[in-house]
Amino acid sequence: MSDDLSGLEDLLEPLYAAVLDAERLADFSTALCALTGSQVGAVMAHDAGRAGGRLELLVGADPVHMAAYEREFASDNPWMQRGQHLMAAGAVVNSDDVATRTELKRTRYYNEYLRLYGIEQSVALCAQADAEGVVVATLCRTGGGAYTGRELALMQQVAPHWANAYAIQRRMSWLEHQVRSLEEAVEASPMAMLMLDGRQRVVRMNPAAEDLLARGDVLRLEQQQPEACFDPGALQQALYGAVSGLQPDGSVARRAGKVVLKDATGHATLVANVHPLTAIGQPSAAVLFLAPVGTDAVAELPATLRQLFGLTASEAALATALLRQGSLAAAAEACGIAASTAQTRLKMVFDKTGEHGQPALMRLLAAVAGACR
């Protein structure tokens, strides 16, 4: 083992890289083992009751023992059973502080599992400890020698980073799940939704939109462009303004629009809301929502954003206004706040939703709004 335990940066590079590439976690565990004189490294997860668990990663030992741990020995792990009160995100738990080695050697866990590798000591770096369960990165060494103060100090340095990287990975996984769920919700939504390109052509629609167009009594497609069956001018102007950025006065300012569509008898039937999504000239330039008169596609959006992403009331209000208005300046004015305040709140919305930039955020907000009903 090297006497140089100063390579923290060399450990953190594969650790944070593992947020996006799970295979790099093995590189992190291997490097940490090398710097601490550990023969075995693992990532271990236990449920909230500590009765069941699994090894999500194992280096320095036969992978067959991953299945054996989950099948036979997880519930017998005395270190996990006795040390649960010490577990907290970022904490370092030394097995010698949980059970003496004499006590350990009396257990089935040691005699039928750990003894295969001569493991007598383990240190757990805790990433998660909550109602869902406990996740730790463990380091194990063979023989009777204990970890030195310098080795334990390095683990203390690494543990907060391990907890942070794991929390980021959990958040990203949750967001990925939400995106999949929102896509599914949009498909199942009774609200019609059509995605338009820069020429106002439909590039995607959900089943509700397909049903509405199949009826052909209020809205139809002409050369793949949505067209109102009666008095089509207002909808055409709204769509053109959202995707092209050219307004009737010649100014360039892409903006959201709202139009009421009528049926053959002249009765107001649908409310069409169109919102810009991306930069001018890019695919999926706008999204068109069609809801029965009397409903609002984004009325429930603030509450939904607060529930899904933990936004504050003011942040959710700004995000909703941004979707309605199409620009941050207009959204700030609608919320009655200064532009600088809107910028600060928008940064928090970016952080909490995991989006980067207004076009990506607008896509997410439009999808959430479409799934609200």
HELIX and SHEET records of a PDB file:
HELIX    1   1 LEU A    8  ALA A   17  1                                  10    
HELIX    2   2 ARG A   24  THR A   36  1                                  13    
HELIX    3   3 VAL A   64  ALA A   68  1                                   5    
HELIX    4   4 TYR A   69  PHE A   73  3                                   5    
HELIX    5   5 ALA A   74  ASP A   76  5                                   3    
HELIX    6   6 PRO A   78  ARG A   82  1                                   5    
HELIX    7   7 GLN A   84  LEU A   86  5                                   3    
HELIX    8   8 SER A   95  ASP A   97  5                                   3    
HELIX    9   9 ARG A  101  LEU A  104  1                                   4    
HELIX   10  10 ARG A  108  GLU A  112  1                                   5    
HELIX   11  11 LEU A  114  LEU A  116  5                                   3    
HELIX   12  12 GLY A  149  ALA A  188  1                                  40    
HELIX   13  13 PRO A  207  ARG A  215  1                                   9    
HELIX   14  14 GLY A  233  SER A  244  1                                  12    
HELIX   15  15 LEU A  301  PHE A  309  1                                   9    
HELIX   16  16 ALA A  313  GLN A  325  1                                  13    
HELIX   17  17 LEU A  328  CYS A  335  1                                   8    
HELIX   18  18 ALA A  339  THR A  353  1                                  15    
HELIX   19  19 GLN A  358  ALA A  371  1                                  14    
SHEET    1   A 5 GLY A  53  VAL A  59  0                                        
SHEET    2   A 5 VAL A  40  ASP A  47 -1                                        
SHEET    3   A 5 GLY A 133  THR A 142 -1                                        
SHEET    4   A 5 ILE A 119  ASP A 130 -1                                        
SHEET    5   A 5 VAL A  92  ASN A  94 -1                                        
SHEET    1   B 5 VAL A 202  MET A 205  0                                        
SHEET    2   B 5 ALA A 192  LEU A 196 -1                                        
SHEET    3   B 5 ALA A 286  PRO A 292 -1                                        
SHEET    4   B 5 ALA A 268  PRO A 276 -1                                        
SHEET    5   B 5 GLY A 257  LYS A 262 -1                                        
SHEET    1   C 2 LEU A 219  GLU A 222  0                                        
SHEET    2   C 2 GLN A 225  ALA A 228 -1                                        
END                                                                             
